[in-house]
C-alpha cells in the first residue's frame, strides 16, 4: 500500500501505537463500512492477545466481508497454527496478496505441519512468482522431511512431491509429473 492512502498499514501502525484496541474491536461489529472494518483488522493484527485472537476467530467464522476476503484475520490465526486460519488459507483465496507476503503465508503450512494444504503447495510450485514457489518448496520440505536432498531441479522436486501426495490420497494434478510421463 502507498504511504498516502488512508487504508494502508501506516495508519494502522499509528492507531496500534496508541495502545489497547479493545474499543476498536467493539466498534467493528457495529461498523457498516467494510473499509473501516478492514482497517480495524489491520490495527488488531499488531496485537498478540487472547482478546484479539478470539476477535480474529470470530471474524473468520462469521465470514464478515472486509474488502480483502478475510486474508489478514486468517493469516493472523495461521501464524499461531490455529486450524481455522490454516483451513481458510488452504483454499487459496489469499493468493490475491503479493508474492512476498504470500510466500510467508505458504511457509506457515509447513511450520504448523498442516498437511491438508499439500495440494495448494503443489500448485504454488507452478506459480509465476519465485517467492510463491519458494514458499511452497519450504513447506513441502517441512511436510516431507525425507524428501530427496539431491534433486537436480524444480521439476524433479515437483514429481517427487506429486507422487507422494497421490499416494497419500490427495487429489492433485502436477505439471512436472505429466511432463516426465510424456
Backbone as numpy.savetxt, mean C-alpha at the origin, in Angstrom:
# Nx Ny Nz CAx CAy CAz Cx Cy Cz
2.57 16.40 -4.13 1.74 17.58 -4.13 2.62 18.83 -4.13
2.12 19.84 -4.76 2.88 21.09 -4.79 2.72 21.83 -3.48
3.76 22.57 -3.11 3.75 23.31 -1.85 2.62 24.34 -1.79
2.19 24.88 -2.93 1.20 25.96 -2.88 -0.24 25.44 -2.90
-0.44 24.14 -2.91 -1.80 23.59 -2.90 -2.23 23.34 -1.47
-3.38 23.82 -1.12 -3.85 23.66 0.26 -4.24 22.23 0.60
-4.28 21.35 -0.39 -4.62 19.97 -0.10 -3.38 19.09 0.02
-2.21 19.68 -0.02 -0.97 18.90 0.05 -0.53 18.62 1.47
0.59 17.92 1.58 1.13 17.54 2.88 1.59 18.72 3.73
2.09 19.81 3.18 2.60 20.89 4.04 1.57 21.39 5.06
0.33 21.52 4.65 -0.66 22.00 5.61 -0.95 20.94 6.66
-0.94 19.69 6.28 -1.16 18.65 7.28 0.02 18.59 8.24
1.22 18.82 7.72 2.39 18.89 8.61 2.20 19.99 9.64
1.74 21.15 9.19 1.53 22.27 10.09 0.46 21.96 11.13
-0.67 21.44 10.67 -1.76 21.14 11.61 -1.35 20.06 12.61
-0.59 19.08 12.14 -0.11 18.04 13.04 0.83 18.61 14.09
1.62 19.62 13.72 2.56 20.21 14.67 1.84 20.92 15.81
0.56 21.19 15.63 -0.21 21.87 16.68 -0.64 20.91 17.79
-0.43 19.61 17.58 -0.70 18.66 18.66 -1.85 17.72 18.40
-2.43 17.25 19.46 -3.46 16.23 19.49 -4.56 16.45 18.44
-4.79 15.45 17.56 -5.78 15.61 16.49 -7.21 15.25 16.91
-7.45 15.01 18.18 -8.76 14.53 18.65 -9.94 15.31 18.07
-9.89 16.63 18.16 -11.01 17.45 17.67 -11.22 17.29 16.16
-10.12 17.15 15.42 -10.25 16.94 13.97 -10.87 15.58 13.68
-10.51 14.56 14.46 -11.06 13.22 14.25 -12.57 13.23 14.49
-13.02 13.98 15.45 -14.46 14.10 15.70 -15.13 14.83 14.54
-14.49 15.90 14.08 -15.07 16.68 12.98 -15.23 15.84 11.71
-14.30 14.93 11.48 -14.29 14.11 10.27 -15.67 13.51 9.98
-16.30 12.96 10.99 -17.55 12.21 10.80 -18.73 13.10 10.49
-18.59 14.39 10.72 -19.68 15.33 10.42 -19.38 16.15 9.17
-18.17 16.05 8.65 -17.71 16.88 7.54 -18.26 16.37 6.21
-19.02 17.22 5.48 -19.57 16.78 4.20 -18.57 16.83 3.04
-17.52 17.63 3.14 -16.59 17.81 2.02 -15.47 16.76 2.06
-15.36 15.99 0.99 -14.35 14.93 0.94 -12.93 15.49 1.00
-12.71 16.66 0.44 -11.36 17.22 0.45 -10.91 17.56 1.87
-11.83 17.98 2.71 -11.49 18.27 4.10 -11.30 16.96 4.86
-12.14 15.96 4.61 -11.95 14.65 5.25 -10.59 14.09 4.88
-10.22 14.22 3.61 -8.91 13.75 3.16 -7.79 14.46 3.92
-7.93 15.75 4.10 -6.93 16.51 4.85 -6.82 16.05 6.30
-7.97 15.75 6.91 -7.96 15.25 8.29 -7.24 13.91 8.36
-7.47 13.05 7.37 -6.76 11.77 7.34 -5.25 12.00 7.29
-4.84 12.97 6.49 -3.40 13.24 6.35 -2.80 13.81 7.62
-3.57 14.60 8.35 -3.09 15.08 9.66 -2.98 13.89 10.60
-4.00 13.07 10.65 -4.00 11.91 11.55 -2.85 10.96 11.25
-2.47 10.87 10.00 -1.39 9.98 9.56 -0.09 10.24 10.33
0.08 11.45 10.82 1.30 11.83 11.55 1.37 11.23 12.96
0.26 10.73 13.47 0.18 10.33 14.87 0.11 8.81 15.02
0.88 8.30 15.94 0.88 6.87 16.23 0.24 6.66 17.59
-1.09 6.74 17.62 -1.82 6.57 18.87 -2.95 5.57 18.66
-3.42 4.95 19.73 -4.55 4.02 19.60 -5.80 4.71 19.03
-6.02 5.97 19.40 -7.19 6.68 18.89 -7.11 6.84 17.37
-5.95 7.21 16.86 -5.79 7.39 15.41 -5.88 6.04 14.70
-5.30 5.01 15.28 -5.38 3.69 14.66 -6.84 3.26 14.54
-7.60 3.43 15.58 -9.02 3.06 15.53 -9.78 3.94 14.54
-9.42 5.21 14.48 -10.02 6.13 13.50 -9.77 5.62 12.08
-8.52 5.27 11.78 -8.18 4.78 10.43 -8.91 3.48 10.12
-9.04 2.61 11.11 -9.79 1.37 10.89 -11.24 1.68 10.53
-11.82 2.60 11.26 -13.22 2.95 11.00 -13.38 3.57 9.61
-12.46 4.42 9.21 -12.53 5.03 7.88 -12.51 3.95 6.81
-11.60 2.98 6.94 -11.50 1.92 5.93 -12.73 1.01 6.00
-13.14 0.63 7.20 -14.31 -0.25 7.34 -15.57 0.36 6.75
-15.75 1.66 6.98 -16.96 2.32 6.49 -16.83 2.80 5.06
-15.64 2.60 4.47 -15.37 2.97 3.07 -15.84 4.39 2.77
-15.48 5.27 3.63 -15.84 6.67 3.50 -15.07 7.27 2.31
-15.75 7.83 1.34 -15.05 8.41 0.19 -14.23 9.60 0.67
-12.94 9.56 0.38 -12.04 10.61 0.86 -11.32 11.32 -0.28
-11.68 11.02 -1.51 -11.02 11.66 -2.63 -9.80 10.92 -3.13
-9.25 10.02 -2.32 -8.07 9.25 -2.72 -8.32 7.76 -2.59
-9.54 7.36 -2.51 -9.91 5.95 -2.48 -9.33 5.22 -1.26
-9.21 5.91 -0.14 -8.81 5.32 1.14 -7.36 4.85 1.21
-6.54 5.25 0.28 -5.15 4.79 0.28 -4.43 5.12 1.59
-4.50 6.37 2.03 -3.70 6.78 3.20 -4.14 6.10 4.48
-5.45 5.98 4.77 -5.83 5.23 5.96 -5.39 3.76 5.89
-5.55 3.14 4.70 -5.14 1.74 4.55 -3.63 1.60 4.69
-2.87 2.53 4.14 -1.42 2.46 4.24 -0.96 2.65 5.69
-1.61 3.57 6.40 -1.31 3.78 7.83 -1.46 2.45 8.57
-2.57 1.76 8.34 -2.82 0.48 9.01 -1.82 -0.59 8.57
-1.51 -0.62 7.28 -0.57 -1.62 6.77 0.80 -1.46 7.41
1.21 -0.24 7.69 2.49 -0.02 8.36 2.54 -0.69 9.73
1.36 -0.94 10.29 1.25 -1.63 11.57 0.95 -3.13 11.37
1.02 -3.57 10.12 0.68 -4.95 9.74 -0.76 -5.30 10.11
-1.61 -4.31 10.10 -3.02 -4.50 10.40 -3.68 -5.20 9.21
-4.36 -6.32 9.44 -4.97 -7.07 8.33 -5.97 -6.27 7.50
-6.68 -5.35 8.10 -7.66 -4.55 7.36 -6.97 -3.67 6.31
-5.90 -3.00 6.69 -5.16 -2.16 5.75 -4.49 -2.98 4.67
-3.88 -4.10 5.07 -3.21 -4.96 4.09 -4.21 -5.52 3.08
-5.38 -5.93 3.57 -6.40 -6.49 2.67 -6.88 -5.45 1.67
-7.07 -4.20 2.12 -7.50 -3.16 1.20 -6.42 -2.91 0.15
-5.18 -2.84 0.57 -4.09 -2.54 -0.36 -3.83 -3.68 -1.34
-4.07 -4.91 -0.93 -3.79 -6.04 -1.83 -4.72 -6.06 -3.03
-5.77 -5.24 -3.01 -6.67 -5.15 -4.17 -6.02 -4.39 -5.32
-4.95 -3.65 -5.04 -4.27 -2.87 -6.07 -4.83 -1.48 -6.27
-5.86 -1.11 -5.53 -6.46 0.20 -5.72 -5.51 1.34 -5.36
-4.48 1.06 -4.60 -3.52 2.10 -4.24 -2.51 2.41 -5.33
-2.60 1.73 -6.46 -1.61 1.93 -7.52 -1.69 3.31 -8.14
-2.69 4.09 -7.80 -2.77 5.44 -8.33 -1.74 6.37 -7.68
-1.01 5.88 -6.71 0.05 6.66 -6.08 1.30 6.61 -6.96
2.21 7.53 -6.73 3.46 7.55 -7.49 4.31 6.33 -7.18
5.23 6.04 -8.07 6.07 4.85 -7.95 6.86 4.77 -6.66
7.45 5.88 -6.23 8.23 5.87 -4.99 7.36 5.54 -3.78
6.19 6.15 -3.70 5.29 5.88 -2.58 4.78 4.45 -2.63
4.37 4.01 -3.81 3.80 2.67 -3.93 4.84 1.59 -3.67
6.09 1.87 -3.98 7.17 0.91 -3.69 7.19 0.59 -2.19
7.11 1.64 -1.37 7.15 1.40 0.08 5.91 0.64 0.55
4.78 0.87 -0.12 3.56 0.13 0.22 3.73 -1.35 -0.10
4.25 -1.65 -1.27 4.44 -3.05 -1.66 5.39 -3.77 -0.71
6.40 -3.07 -0.24 7.37 -3.68 0.68 6.72 -4.10 2.00
5.61 -3.46 2.35 4.93 -3.81 3.60 4.38 -5.24 3.58
3.97 -5.71 2.42 3.42 -7.07 2.34 4.46 -8.11 2.76
5.68 -7.96 2.30 6.73 -8.89 2.69 7.10 -8.74 4.14
7.22 -7.49 4.57 7.59 -7.23 5.97 6.57 -7.82 6.93
5.30 -7.79 6.54 4.22 -8.28 7.39 3.89 -9.76 7.15
4.54 -10.38 6.17 4.26 -11.78 5.87 2.87 -11.99 5.28
2.38 -11.02 4.54 1.02 -11.05 4.00 1.02 -11.75 2.63
0.88 -13.07 2.67 0.98 -13.89 1.47 -0.19 -13.69 0.50
-1.32 -13.24 0.98 -2.48 -13.04 0.09 -2.18 -12.01 -0.99
-1.16 -11.20 -0.81 -0.81 -10.17 -1.80 0.10 -10.70 -2.90
0.44 -11.95 -2.89 1.38 -12.50 -3.89 0.93 -12.23 -5.32
-0.35 -12.41 -5.69 -0.73 -12.08 -7.07 -0.45 -10.62 -7.43
-0.74 -9.71 -6.52 -0.46 -8.28 -6.76 1.05 -8.05 -6.91
1.84 -8.70 -6.10 3.29 -8.54 -6.17 3.85 -9.07 -7.49
3.27 -10.14 -7.99 3.70 -10.66 -9.29 3.34 -9.67 -10.40
2.18 -9.05 -10.31 1.82 -8.02 -11.29 2.79 -6.85 -11.22
3.23 -6.52 -10.02 4.15 -5.39 -9.84 5.45 -5.61 -10.60
5.85 -6.86 -10.79 7.10 -7.14 -11.50 7.02 -6.73 -12.97
5.82 -6.50 -13.48 5.63 -6.05 -14.86 5.28 -4.56 -14.95
5.37 -3.85 -13.85 4.98 -2.44 -13.82 5.96 -1.58 -14.63
5.49 -0.44 -15.08 6.33 0.48 -15.84 7.31 1.23 -14.95
7.06 1.26 -13.63 7.93 1.96 -12.70 8.95 1.00 -12.09
10.20 1.34 -12.22 11.25 0.53 -11.60 11.11 0.47 -10.09
10.61 1.53 -9.49 10.39 1.53 -8.05 9.35 0.48 -7.66
8.28 0.41 -8.42 7.22 -0.56 -8.13 7.75 -1.98 -8.32
8.51 -2.19 -9.38 9.13 -3.50 -9.60 9.99 -3.87 -8.39
10.79 -2.93 -7.93 11.65 -3.18 -6.77 10.84 -3.53 -5.53
9.76 -2.79 -5.29 8.91 -3.08 -4.13 8.33 -4.48 -4.20
7.92 -4.90 -5.39 7.40 -6.26 -5.57 8.47 -7.30 -5.31
9.67 -7.04 -5.84 10.79 -7.98 -5.63 11.14 -8.13 -4.15
11.23 -7.00 -3.47 11.59 -7.02 -2.05 10.60 -7.87 -1.25
9.31 -7.67 -1.51 8.30 -8.44 -0.78 8.32 -9.91 -1.17
8.44 -10.20 -2.44 8.49 -11.60 -2.85 9.70 -12.32 -2.26
10.82 -11.65 -2.20 12.01 -12.24 -1.57 11.75 -12.54 -0.09
11.02 -11.66 0.58 10.70 -11.89 1.99 9.69 -13.02 2.16
8.72 -13.12 1.23 7.70 -14.15 1.33 8.21 -15.52 0.87
9.25 -15.51 0.05 9.88 -16.74 -0.42 11.37 -16.67 -0.05
11.68 -16.85 1.23 13.08 -16.71 1.65 14.03 -17.72 1.02
13.47 -18.80 0.48 14.32 -19.81 -0.17 14.46 -19.56 -1.67
14.10 -18.35 -2.14 14.20 -18.03 -3.56 15.65 -18.16 -4.04
15.82 -18.46 -5.33 17.19 -18.58 -5.84 17.90 -17.22 -5.80
19.03 -17.20 -5.14 19.79 -15.95 -4.98 20.64 -15.65 -6.22
20.77 -16.63 -7.08 21.65 -16.47 -8.24 20.88 -16.31 -9.55
19.66 -15.81 -9.48 18.87 -15.62 -10.70 19.62 -14.67 -11.64
19.55 -14.98 -12.93 20.29 -14.18 -13.91 19.55 -12.94 -14.38
18.32 -12.77 -13.94 17.58 -11.59 -14.35 16.15 -11.62 -13.86
15.45 -10.55 -14.13 14.08 -10.41 -13.67 13.18 -11.50 -14.24
13.39 -11.86 -15.51 12.53 -12.88 -16.12 12.67 -14.21 -15.38
13.86 -14.58 -15.01 14.07 -15.83 -14.28 13.40 -15.76 -12.89
13.52 -14.60 -12.25 12.86 -14.42 -10.95 11.35 -14.53 -11.10
10.80 -13.86 -12.10 9.36 -13.89 -12.32 8.88 -15.32 -12.54
9.60 -16.07 -13.33 9.23 -17.46 -13.61 9.20 -18.27 -12.32
10.23 -18.09 -11.50 10.29 -18.82 -10.23 9.10 -18.47 -9.34
8.87 -17.18 -9.14 7.78 -16.76 -8.25 6.43 -17.17 -8.80
6.26 -17.10 -10.10 4.99 -17.48 -10.72 4.70 -18.96 -10.49
5.68 -19.78 -10.70 5.48 -21.23 -10.50 5.19 -21.55 -9.04
5.89 -20.90 -8.14 5.65 -21.12 -6.70 4.24 -20.69 -6.34
3.82 -19.54 -6.84 2.48 -19.03 -6.53 1.41 -19.99 -7.05
1.59 -20.51 -8.25 0.62 -21.45 -8.82 0.57 -22.73 -8.00
1.72 -23.21 -7.53 1.74 -24.41 -6.69 0.98 -24.19 -5.38
0.98 -22.95 -4.90 0.27 -22.63 -3.67 -1.22 -22.39 -3.92
-1.64 -22.42 -5.18 -3.06 -22.27 -5.49 -3.50 -20.86 -5.84
-2.54 -19.94 -5.96 -2.91 -18.58 -6.35 -3.27 -18.56 -7.83
-4.26 -17.79 -8.17 -4.65 -17.61 -9.57 -3.82 -16.45 -10.12
-2.80 -16.77 -10.89 -1.91 -15.76 -11.43 -1.63 -16.05 -12.90
-1.34 -15.01 -13.61 -0.90 -15.13 -15.00 0.38 -14.32 -15.11
1.44 -14.99 -15.43 2.74 -14.32 -15.40 3.34 -14.27 -16.79
3.70 -13.07 -17.21 4.24 -12.88 -18.54 5.58 -13.56 -18.71
6.43 -13.57 -17.70 7.75 -14.19 -17.82 7.62 -15.69 -18.04
6.71 -16.33 -17.33 6.52 -17.76 -17.48 6.01 -18.08 -18.88
5.11 -17.25 -19.39 4.59 -17.47 -20.74 5.70 -17.34 -21.78
6.62 -16.41 -21.58 7.72 -16.23 -22.54 8.67 -17.42 -22.54
8.90 -18.02 -21.36 9.83 -19.14 -21.31 9.23 -20.41 -21.85
7.89 -20.52 -21.85 7.23 -21.71 -22.37 7.21 -21.69 -23.90
7.09 -20.51 -24.48 6.97 -20.41 -25.94 8.21 -20.90 -26.66
